[in-house]
Amino acid sequence: MELAWISLSAALAISIPALATSWAQSRIGPAVAASLAEKPELSTTAILLLAIPETVVILGFVVAILIMFRAAA
């Protein structure tokens, strides 16, 4: 039973940030497209705005790996 809880917590550590990131990028994408249509020189800022939420998923993945390694020890 303990393995099930550990697996569930690792899955939630990835899935919740992934859902939050997808929601954030669904809001950022149209705004970036509209701003690039008016000012193409903002492309670097647009790339950064799309990349920052992805770091949340990467951190969630790291936490899930740490949970799994901690459970194995």
Number of C-alpha atoms within 10 A of each C-alpha: 5 8 11 9 10 16 15 12 16 20 15 15 20 20 15 14 20 19 12 15 19 15 12 15 19 12 11 15 14 11 13 18 14 11 15 15 11 9 10 12 11 13 14 9 12 18 11 10 16 17 12 12 19 18 13 17 21 14 14 21 20 15 16 21 15 13 17 16 10 10 12 8 5
